Amino acid sequence: MSRLIKRQLKKIYHVAFWKYYFPAIYNRAARSPVQKGKIVFVEQQNDRMLSNNFRLLHQTLVAHKNYNIREHCLGEGICSTREYIRRSKKALQDIATAEVVFLCEGSRLISCVNMRAETKVAQVWHGCGAFKKFGFSTAGLLFGGNAKESEQYSYYENYDIVTVSSEAVVWAYQEAMNLPADSSIVKPIGLSRTDVFFDQAFIDNARRRIEEQIPKIKDKKVILYAPTFRGSVGKAKAPDELDLKRMKEKLADEYVLLIKHHPTIKERPSIDAELADFAFDVSASCEIDDLICVSDICISDYSSLVFEYSLMERPMIFFAYDLENYEDWRGFYYDYQELTPGAVVKTTEEILCQIDNIANYDLKQIQDFKEKFMSACDGESTKRLLEYLKLK
């Protein structure tokens, strides 16, 4: 099948489902009244369970016992098109009579309908701060589509509140979601998912959970390597430039290395058998929140993980070996060199040098970063959101 025919079929699909079919499903279901206390959680990409972005919100509301709570995992990009349509139809039928809908990613499904005024949509997002560009901010860049396509097939319509981690990043979310500068939708009340980092019991249990998966960490310090993906979301690739053999030679006596790849990556780099007692791919076995709690040093690149990690006030190293290419591809909201609260390096040897001198790490740099980008995250974000929505 030629590329032109595929493009035409894709266009027909978009028009048929996003402009007519899904709105019709919603409108039919919306003839019934909104159900008091009905709350719907929607995972756009996860296909089986709610992510940690919703953990505390969901637990708090379930414990209340007076709410009718529904969960929908759409599996966009994971399920077949037919299955995605089936799941989306069921989700819309619930959303149409919900009092509150929670999202943690952009949602074309929510954006394509004329949402009734009685339903409130809360976008709690899945990352803190404002690092690499997304949404409308990428229009015209290699990573994003053009502005016309972004507007025609928006992922950011019908929101009543968007929670962010500080006042400093409100402008970036307004830009990314194509909201006017005077919009009051973006609220710096903190992200619910960060409350766990202020819960000592959660932090203590995180260590136990990771030790169950990786017993080797019991007598070692932990380095977390958590890079973001390269390329487009649909064809995400993992970076593979870190010299694991050299890392083991220099660090194995004192450290273990836990590698957490981005969840959109389907094929992760293998780890040689000779490194199996030092480097561990925990992408599928350990949650990122637990890894943040237990690691002593974080190596990342362009991932928003570094904002959450700053709450720990521990050293970070930025392995940006392809910085120029990545900036051309996707871009950043702030100057990368000025933003990053740690050394920016391009080789494994530079990483090892930084770890050798980790005792001299500039903690003030981390604290200033945290104050600017995470000031609204204080362990009470879930409470503030539920109060805003009058759910508690």
C-alpha positions in Angstrom: 0.0 0.0 0.0 1.4 3.4 -1.0 2.2 6.1 1.5 -0.4 8.4 -0.1 -3.2 5.8 0.3 -2.2 5.2 3.9 -2.3 8.9 4.5 -5.8 9.2 3.0 -7.1 6.3 5.0 -5.7 7.8 8.2 -7.4 11.1 7.3 -10.7 9.3 6.7 -10.3 7.5 10.1 -9.7 10.7 11.9 -12.7 12.5 10.4 -15.0 9.5 10.9 -14.2 8.8 14.5 -13.0 12.0 16.1 -15.5 14.3 14.4 -18.6 12.1 14.2 -18.5 8.7 15.9 -17.1 9.5 19.3 -19.1 12.8 19.7 -22.2 10.9 18.8 -21.5 8.2 21.4 -20.9 10.9 24.1 -24.0 12.9 23.1 -26.3 9.9 23.3 -25.0 8.9 26.7 -25.2 12.6 27.9 -29.0 12.5 27.6 -28.9 10.9 31.0 -28.3 13.1 34.0 -24.9 13.5 35.7 -24.6 11.1 38.5 -23.6 12.7 41.8 -20.4 11.2 43.1 -19.4 9.5 39.9 -15.7 9.8 39.2 -13.9 8.5 36.1 -10.1 8.0 35.8 -8.8 7.8 32.3 -5.4 6.4 31.3 -4.7 7.2 27.7 -1.7 4.9 27.1 -1.8 2.3 29.9 -3.8 -0.7 28.8 -4.2 -2.6 32.1 -4.0 -0.5 35.2 -3.9 3.0 36.6 -0.5 4.6 36.8 1.2 6.0 39.9 0.0 9.5 38.6 -3.4 8.6 40.1 -2.3 6.4 43.0 -3.1 8.8 45.9 -6.1 10.4 44.3 -7.6 7.0 43.7 -6.8 5.6 47.1 -8.2 8.7 48.9 -11.4 8.6 46.9 -11.9 4.9 47.3 -11.4 5.2 51.1 -14.1 7.8 51.2 -16.6 5.0 50.1 -19.3 7.5 49.0 -18.1 7.7 45.4 -18.9 5.7 42.3 -15.4 5.3 40.8 -14.7 4.0 37.3 -11.4 3.3 35.7 -10.7 3.2 31.9 -7.3 2.2 30.4 -7.5 3.0 26.7 -4.2 1.6 25.6 -3.6 4.1 22.8 -0.7 2.9 20.7 -0.7 -0.5 22.5 -4.0 -2.1 21.7 -5.3 -2.7 18.2 -7.3 0.1 16.6 -10.5 -2.0 17.0 -9.8 -2.6 20.7 -9.0 1.1 21.3 -12.3 2.2 19.7 -14.2 -0.3 21.9 -12.5 0.9 25.1 -13.0 4.5 24.1 -16.7 4.0 23.5 -17.1 2.5 27.0 -15.1 5.3 28.5 -17.2 8.0 26.8 -20.4 6.4 28.1 -19.1 6.7 31.6 -17.6 10.1 31.1 -20.9 11.5 29.8 -22.6 11.1 33.2 -19.6 11.7 35.5 -19.2 14.5 38.0 -15.4 14.6 37.7 -13.0 13.1 35.2 -9.3 12.7 36.0 -6.6 12.6 33.3 -2.8 12.4 33.4 -2.0 12.8 29.7 -3.3 14.7 26.8 -6.6 13.1 25.6 -8.0 13.4 22.1 -11.0 11.5 23.3 -11.9 14.2 25.9 -11.0 16.9 23.4 -13.3 15.8 20.6 -16.6 16.1 22.4 -18.6 19.1 23.7 -18.2 18.4 27.4 -21.3 19.2 29.4 -20.9 22.0 32.0 -21.9 19.8 34.9 -18.7 17.6 34.5 -15.4 18.9 35.7 -12.2 17.6 34.0 -9.0 17.7 36.0 -5.7 17.2 34.2 -3.1 16.1 36.9 -0.4 15.5 34.3 2.4 12.9 34.6 5.5 15.1 35.0 6.6 18.0 37.1 8.3 21.3 36.1 8.8 22.2 32.4 11.7 20.6 30.7 11.4 19.3 27.1 8.6 20.8 25.0 5.3 19.1 24.3 1.9 19.8 22.8 1.5 23.0 20.9 5.0 24.1 21.9 6.4 21.5 19.5 4.4 22.7 16.5 6.9 23.3 13.7 9.7 21.2 15.3 10.7 17.8 14.1 9.1 16.1 17.1 5.7 17.7 16.6 3.2 18.2 13.9 2.3 21.5 12.3 0.1 24.1 14.1 -2.9 23.4 11.9 -2.9 19.7 12.7 -2.3 20.4 16.4 -5.4 22.6 16.4 -7.5 20.2 14.3 -6.8 17.2 16.5 -6.2 18.8 19.9 -5.3 16.8 23.0 -5.9 19.7 25.4 -9.5 20.7 25.2 -12.3 20.8 27.9 -10.0 21.2 31.0 -11.3 22.9 34.1 -8.1 22.6 36.0 -4.5 21.7 35.2 -2.3 21.1 38.2 1.4 22.1 38.0 4.4 22.0 40.4 5.1 25.7 40.7 4.1 29.2 39.6 7.3 29.4 37.5 6.0 26.8 35.0 2.4 28.0 34.5 3.3 29.9 31.3 4.9 26.7 29.7 1.7 24.7 30.2 -0.4 27.5 28.9 1.7 27.5 25.7 1.8 23.7 25.4 -2.0 23.4 25.8 -2.8 26.4 23.6 -4.4 28.3 26.5 -4.5 32.1 26.6 -2.0 33.9 28.8 -4.8 35.2 31.1 -6.3 31.7 31.5 -6.8 30.7 35.1 -7.1 26.9 34.4 -3.4 26.1 35.1 -3.1 26.0 38.9 0.2 25.8 40.8 -1.1 23.7 43.6 1.3 20.8 43.2 1.0 17.4 41.7 -0.8 14.7 43.6 1.7 12.0 42.7 4.5 13.9 44.5 2.9 13.6 47.9 4.5 10.2 48.4 7.9 11.8 48.6 6.9 13.5 51.9 5.6 10.2 53.4 8.4 8.6 55.5 6.5 5.3 55.6 6.3 5.2 51.8 10.1 6.0 51.5 11.0 3.3 54.0 8.8 0.7 52.2 10.3 1.7 48.9 13.6 0.5 50.0 12.1 -2.8 51.0 10.3 -3.2 47.7 13.4 -2.6 45.7 15.5 -4.9 47.8 12.9 -7.7 47.2 13.5 -7.2 43.4 17.2 -6.5 43.6 18.8 -8.0 46.8 22.2 -6.7 45.6 21.4 -3.2 46.7 21.4 -4.1 50.4 25.1 -3.5 50.9 25.6 -1.0 48.1 24.8 2.6 47.1 22.4 3.0 44.2 22.9 4.9 41.0 19.7 5.4 39.0 20.0 5.8 35.3 16.7 7.1 34.0 16.9 8.6 30.5 14.0 9.6 28.3 13.3 8.1 24.9 14.7 9.2 21.5 12.6 9.7 18.4 8.8 9.8 18.1 6.5 8.4 20.8 5.2 5.7 18.4 8.8 4.6 17.5 10.5 5.4 20.7 14.1 4.2 21.1 16.3 3.8 24.2 19.6 5.6 24.4 22.5 3.1 24.4 25.6 5.2 24.9 26.5 4.5 28.5 29.5 2.2 28.8 28.2 -0.3 31.3 31.4 -2.4 31.4 33.5 0.7 32.2 31.0 1.7 34.9 31.3 -1.7 36.5 35.1 -1.6 36.4 35.2 1.7 38.3 32.1 1.5 40.6 31.1 -2.1 41.4 32.8 -2.2 44.8 30.6 0.6 46.1 27.5 0.9 43.8 24.9 -0.9 41.8 23.3 0.6 38.7 19.5 0.5 38.2 18.3 1.4 34.7 14.8 2.6 34.2 13.9 3.2 30.6 10.9 5.3 29.5 7.7 3.3 29.4 7.0 4.0 25.7 10.2 2.0 24.7 9.2 -1.4 23.6 12.7 -2.8 22.8 15.3 -2.1 25.6 19.0 -2.6 25.2 20.2 -5.9 26.6 22.7 -6.1 29.5 25.6 -8.5 29.0 25.7 -11.5 31.4 29.1 -10.4 32.8 27.4 -7.2 34.1 24.5 -9.0 35.7 25.7 -8.4 39.3 26.2 -4.7 38.8 23.7 -3.3 36.2 20.0 -4.1 36.4 17.2 -3.2 33.9 14.3 -2.5 36.3 12.1 -0.8 33.7 9.4 -3.5 34.1 9.9 -4.6 37.6 10.3 -1.4 39.8 8.2 1.8 40.0 9.9 5.1 39.4 8.7 6.5 42.7 10.4 3.8 44.6 13.6 4.2 42.6 13.6 7.9 43.3 13.4 7.2 47.0 16.2 4.7 47.2 18.8 6.0 44.8 21.9 8.0 46.0 22.7 9.5 42.6 20.5 10.1 39.5 21.9 10.1 36.0 19.4 11.4 33.5 19.3 13.5 30.3 16.1 15.4 29.3 13.6 13.6 31.5 11.2 15.5 33.8 12.0 12.9 36.4 14.7 15.3 37.6 12.1 17.6 39.1 10.7 15.0 41.4 14.3 13.8 42.2 15.2 17.3 43.3 12.8 16.8 46.3 15.3 14.3 47.6 18.1 16.9 47.5 20.6 14.3 46.1 23.2 14.6 43.3 22.2 14.6 39.7 24.4 14.1 36.6 23.1 15.0 33.1 24.3 12.6 30.4 23.5 14.8 27.3 25.7 13.3 24.7 23.3 14.3 21.9 22.2 17.6 23.3 22.4 19.6 20.0 20.4 17.0 18.0 17.8 16.7 20.8 17.3 20.4 21.0 16.8 20.6 17.3 14.4 17.7 17.4 12.2 18.7 20.4 13.5 21.8 22.2 13.4 23.0 25.8 11.4 25.6 27.7 14.5 26.9 29.4 18.2 27.0 28.3 19.4 23.5 29.1 22.8 24.5 30.5 21.3 27.1 32.8 18.4 24.8 33.9 20.2 21.7 34.9 21.2 21.5 38.6 24.3 19.4 38.0 27.1 18.7 35.7 26.2 18.2 32.0 28.5 15.6 30.5 28.8 13.7 27.1 30.9 10.7 28.0 31.0 7.8 30.4 34.4 8.9 31.6 33.0 12.3 32.6 30.2 10.6 34.5 32.8 8.6 36.4 34.8 11.7 37.2 31.7 13.4 38.6 30.9 10.3 40.8 34.5 10.3 42.0 34.0 13.9 43.2 30.4 13.5 44.4 31.3 14.6 47.9 31.9 18.1 46.5 28.4 18.3 44.8 26.8 21.7 45.0 23.7 21.0 47.1 22.6 24.7 47.0 22.2 24.3 43.2 19.6 21.5 43.8 17.8 23.4 46.5 17.4 26.5 44.3 16.2 24.3 41.5 13.6 22.7 43.8 12.4 26.0 45.1 11.8 27.4 41.7 10.2 24.4 40.0 8.7 22.4 42.8 7.6 25.0 45.4 3.9 23.9 45.3 4.8 20.2 46.0 4.8 19.9 49.8 2.9 16.7 50.5 -0.6 18.4 50.5 -1.2 18.5 46.7 -3.9 15.8 46.7 -5.8 17.5 49.5 -5.7 20.9 47.7 -7.0 19.4 44.4 -9.8 17.5 46.1 -10.8 20.7 48.0 -10.8 22.6 44.7 -13.1 20.1 43.1 -15.3 19.9 46.3 -14.7 16.2 46.7 -13.5 16.3 50.3 
